[in-house]
Amino acid sequence: MAEGKTFETLTLPSRGECYPHKKGTVDVAYLTASDENIIFSDKLREEGRMTDVLLERKIVDKTFTASELCTGDREYILLWLRITGYGNEYHIHDFGGVATIDLSDIKFKEFNYFGDTDGYFDYLTCRRDAVKYHLLTRSEEKTFTALVADPEHRKGENESMRLIKTLLSMATVSVNGCDDREKVEMWIDTLEEGELMRYLSFFCNNNAGVDSHTSHGIELGDELFDDIKINSRLFREE
């Protein structure tokens, strides 16, 4: 950190293409000692809000809100905060030992897609249906996670297939210009399996997220801060 500088301008993995405002950079403040009140808050962790609160505090540019960041951008900011605040080393306890990982080795997929004025992306099916989809946000991920945990949601169908359809339903904005939610969900529900899997593959591979080959299996959320000890204080002035 340059002396006297309190924030850094980060270039987002999505290049801002998934947002209507198209801003591809965001100013994020460095962690300070007072931020450890958030990082080590048992209450916030139990509520699943620790990283949300931390991001809202650290994102200087209020064009962005933590809950509406796409997953890849959110993960990138959290990784930057962890590395600049506590260093590159990340310790994983496994099989009675400790493995040390260099967080700076984690890379993000190259994202070369262009969103429309609403931040939506195009996909054309083999049967020539024109689809618009968006990258999932943190709030949508929470909704999806809740549905995954709900056994009622999976009744009457192969579990993995139901979850795939749920994911794509949440991401799909419109089909052939129709944005009626009931009709969009009906379209997805009636896709034959091969077409469904092609759409899923396109959506997953063309996302502004972490390169899975470099992630070391680390979840870039609360888990990023799990190996930090309370006595590893951030000796920075506000």
N, C-alpha and C positions, 0 to 999 in steps of 0.2 A: 504494500500500500504506500503510495506517495505521501510524504509528510504533509499533514494538514488536510489531506483529501478524505472525505467521509463517505463517498460513494463511487461506484464504477458504472460505466455504461456498457451493458452486456448486449451482444448480438444474439438474438434468439434463434434456436434451431428452426422454427417455423418461418423465420424471416418476416413475421407479421402477416403472412398470407391467410391465416385462419381467422383474422379479425377484420371487422368492417373498417377500422381506422388504419389498417395496414402498417402500423408501426413495427419495425423489425428490430428495434433496440429498446431497452428499458434501463432506467437508472435504479440501481439497487445499493442500499447503504450497507457498509461493513457491519459485521457483528460487533457488539460491545459487551462489556461485563454484565450490564443490566439485562441483556437478552437471555442470559442463563436462567432468569426467573421463569421465562417461557419454556426454554428447552428442558428444564428439569421439573416442570410442573406436572405432578402426578394427575391432577384433576384434568388438565388439558389433554394429556395422553389418554386417560380413560375415556374422555369424551370424543377422542379422535380429532381434536382441533388444534393440536400443537403446531403443526407445520402451517396450517391456515393462518393462525394468529401471528406466527413468526413472519410469514410472507407479507401479510398486511402491514406489519410494522416496518419491514425492511424495503419494500418496494416504494421508491420515492415518487415515481411517475404514476399518478393516480388515474391515468387513462386505463391502467390495468387493475383488475381486482383479482385476488388470489383464487377465488372460487371459479372464475371464468377463464383462467389460463388453460390452454390445452396442456395435456399431460407432459409432452416433451419439453415445453417451455418451463413448466413448473419444476420438473426434475432438474433441468439445467441450472435454474436459479438456486435450488436447494443444494446442489452439488457445489456450486461456486461458493455459497455461504459456508458450507462445511469445510472446504479446502482452505479458504482465506481465513476462516476463524480458528481452525484447529490443526491445519496441516493436511498433507496427502495421505498419511498412514491411517489405515482402517483395520481394526483387529477383529477377527472372527474366531470365536471359541468353538472348536469342533473336535470330537473324538478325543477329548481329554487334553488337547493341545490348543495353541493359538497360532492362527495363520495371519500374516500381515499382507494387506493388499494396498497397492498404490492407486488411490482414487483418481489421480490425474490420467491414468490409463483408460478410464471409461470414456468412450466416444459416443457421439450422436450420429444417427443416420443422416446421410446427405438428403436434403429435401428440396426438390426442384419443381414442385407443383405450384401453380398459381391459382389463388382463390378468386371468386368473383367479388362484386362489391359488398356482399354480405359475409364474405369469408367462407363460402361454400365451394366444394370441389366437385368435378364432374367424373362420372363413370358411365361407360356404355356397355350394356350386357350383350351377350352373343345374339340375343333375340331383338337387339336394337332398342331396348328400353333405355331412355336417358335418365340417369340417376344423379341427384345432387346429395352430397353428404357433408358432414362437418366433423372435425376432430373433437373427441370427447373432452369435456372439462372435468375438473375435480368434483363439482356438484353432481354431474351425471355419473361419474364413476362410483360415487357413494350410493346413488340410487341403484345402479347395476349390482353392486356388492350386496345390497339389501335383498334384491330379487334373487340373487344366487343362493342366499341363505334361506329363502322362503320355500319350503317343500310344496306349498300349494301352487306356486308358480310353475312347477315342473310336472304337474300331474298330466297324465295322458300322452306323454311323448318322451322319446329318448332324451335323457337329461342334457347331453352335450349339444344335441341339435336345438333344443329349446333355448339354451343359453346363447348359442350362435345367433339365432333369430332375434332374441332379445337385444343383443349387442348391436346388430345391424339395424334393428328398428329404431334404436335410440340415435344412431348415427345418421340415418337416412332422413333427409329433409323433404325431398319430393321425388316423384317418379313421373316422367313425361309431363312435367309442369304441374302435376297435382300434388298439393301439400296437405291434403286432408289426412289426418293421422290414422283414422280407421282404414282408409283405402291403402295407405302406405303399408300399414301392418298386414293387411290382407294380401297385398302383393308379395311381401316377403314370405308370408306363411305358405303361399302357393308356389314359390319357386322350387323347381326340381333341384335335387341335391347337388348335382354338378355345378349348376349356375350359382347356387347359394355359396358353395365353397370357393368358386372363382371370385365372387364379390368379396367374401371374407378375406381371401388371400390378398387381393388388391388393397383393401382397406388397411390391413395390418402391415403390409410391406411399404405402403406409401403414407407413412405417418411420421410426424416430426419427433420421434422418440429415440430412446437409447438403442445403440447397436448391441443386440443381445450377446454377441460374441465377446464383448468387452465389459459386460456389466458385472461379471463374477457372481451373478445371482443375488446381488444386493438390491433391495427395494429402496428406491431413492425417495424416501419419505421420512417418517419418524425414525426408521431403522438406521438412517445415516448418522444419527446422533447417539445411538444406543451404546457405543463403546467409549463415549466421553465420560470421564470421571469428574465428579463434582469438584475435586481439588485441581482440575485443569482449567483454571480461571482465565478469562480473557482480560488481560491487563491493558485495556484501552480506555481512553477518556471518552465520555459522551460528546 
